[in-house]
C-alpha cells in the first residue's frame, strides 16, 4: 500500500460496520414487487448495493419507468427499521478494531449512502454509536451520492485530512468506485452475508481495490501491521 501513513479510516456503514445489506435487500425486493417490479435479491444487489435512495429512485425510474414517491420510501423505511431493531447485528470484531485504531491515534468516521437517522439507528442497536458519534456523514450532506466521490471528500475535509491520508473500508462496487474517484486508498470488506451474490465477486474483481479481506480483525494488519487487537499490547 502507499507508504504515506494512514491518519483517517473512513468506514461505510451497511455491510461494513453492521451486517445489514441482506436485510435491506430483502425489504427492497418486497417493496419493489408491490410496484410490479420483480427482481431477485441478486439482481437488486447488482443494481442498488451501496447506492443512496436518490440513486435508487433514479435507476428505478430510468430502467422500469416507475416513480419512487415519498409514501413508498416511508413505508419501506418503516419495515426496514422494524427489522433492524429485531435482527441487526454488528460485523464480528468491528468494535475491538475501532477501539484499537483509535488507541493507536488513527481517527475513525462513518460515511454512508443512508440517511443519518438510519445510520444512527443501525449503530445504536448494534452498540457502536458511542464509538463513532459525532463523526457520521451521510449522502444527504452532499450533492452527489456514491459512486461520486463527494461524500468521502466531504468526510475527509470535515475531519481535517487530505485524501492521501485516508483509507476507506467499503463493501459495495459503488463505494469502491467513489473512494477511488476521491483519490483515497480503499479496501474491500467481503465478510458480510450479502457478498455471496453471484454478481458481487465479478464486480469486485473489475475494480482492483488496494486490498480485500473478510475478517474485520485483518484491517489492523493493513493499517498498523498487527493481525489482532490483542497484538497491540504485545508490540
Buried (B, 14 or more C-beta within 10 A) or exposed (E): EEEEEBBBBBBBBBBBBBBBBBBBBBBBBEBBEEBEBEBEBBBBBBBBBBBBBBBBBBBBEEEBEBEBEEEBBEEBBEBBBEBBEEEBBBBEBBBBBBBBBBEEEBBBBBBBBBBBEBBBBBBBBBEBBEBBBEBBBBBBBBEBBBBBBBBBBBBBEEBEBEBBBBBBBBBBBBBBBBBBBBBBBBBBBBBBBBBEBEBBEEBBEEBEBBBEBEBBBBBBBBBBEBEBBEBBEEE
